[in-house]
């Protein structure tokens, strides 16, 4: 089984959120950080990692992604705060492990 990750990114002011999934979290976050992925995250400079969940299989990560995308913004913010109350950028911590 290949592990998978759900992650939430934001920008410097924490006013935009992006939810994604990846089977290779370090590579994917690096791509976002270096603006190697065209689209929403690149356009709005959304590179700050504020939330992450690990799954044993990709289908579970995708199901969770769909669930979170259906939530209100406030509920997403509350989830992030339970995991990362100060919206610290977790990028360096993730890249070290």
C-alpha positions in Angstrom: 0.0 0.0 0.0 1.2 3.5 -0.8 0.5 6.2 1.7 -1.2 9.4 0.8 -1.6 12.8 2.3 -4.3 15.5 2.4 -2.9 19.0 2.9 -4.2 22.5 3.3 -2.2 25.5 2.1 -2.9 29.1 2.6 -1.2 32.4 1.7 0.7 34.9 4.0 -2.5 36.6 5.2 -4.4 33.3 5.7 -7.3 34.6 3.7 -7.2 31.9 1.0 -7.3 28.1 1.4 -6.3 25.3 -0.9 -7.0 21.6 -0.2 -5.0 18.9 -2.1 -3.9 15.3 -1.9 -0.7 13.7 -2.9 1.1 10.4 -2.8 4.5 12.2 -2.5 4.0 15.0 -0.1 7.5 16.4 -0.1 7.6 16.7 -3.9 4.2 18.2 -4.1 4.8 20.8 -1.4 8.1 21.7 -3.1 6.3 22.2 -6.4 3.8 24.5 -4.7 6.5 26.4 -2.8 8.6 27.0 -5.9 5.6 27.8 -8.1 6.2 24.8 -10.4 2.4 24.1 -10.5 0.4 26.5 -12.6 -3.1 27.4 -11.4 -4.8 28.7 -8.2 -1.9 28.2 -5.8 0.6 29.8 -8.1 -1.6 32.7 -9.1 -2.4 33.6 -5.5 0.9 32.7 -3.9 -0.6 29.9 -1.8 2.5 28.2 -0.4 2.1 28.0 3.4 1.4 24.5 4.7 -1.0 24.7 7.7 -2.6 21.3 7.9 -1.7 17.7 6.9 -3.3 14.3 7.4 -1.7 10.9 6.5 -3.7 8.0 5.0 -2.8 4.4 4.3 -4.3 4.5 0.8 -5.1 7.2 -1.7 -8.8 6.6 -1.9 -9.2 7.5 1.7 -7.3 10.8 1.2 -9.5 11.6 -1.8 -12.7 10.9 0.2 -11.4 13.2 3.0 -10.6 15.9 0.4 -14.1 15.8 -1.0 -15.5 15.9 2.6 -13.4 19.0 3.5 -14.2 20.8 0.2 -17.9 20.5 1.2 -17.3 22.3 4.5 -17.8 25.9 5.2 -14.7 28.1 5.4 -15.2 28.5 9.1 -15.3 24.8 9.7 -12.1 24.4 7.8 -10.5 27.2 9.9 -11.6 25.4 13.0 -10.1 22.2 11.8 -6.8 23.9 11.1 -6.8 25.6 14.5 -7.2 22.2 16.3 -4.1 21.0 14.6 -2.1 24.2 14.2 -3.6 27.0 16.3 -1.1 29.7 15.2 -1.2 28.8 11.5 2.5 28.1 11.6 4.0 27.1 8.2 4.8 23.4 8.6 6.8 23.2 5.4 10.3 22.9 7.0 9.1 20.3 9.5 7.6 18.2 6.8 10.6 18.4 4.6 12.9 17.3 7.5 11.0 14.1 8.2 
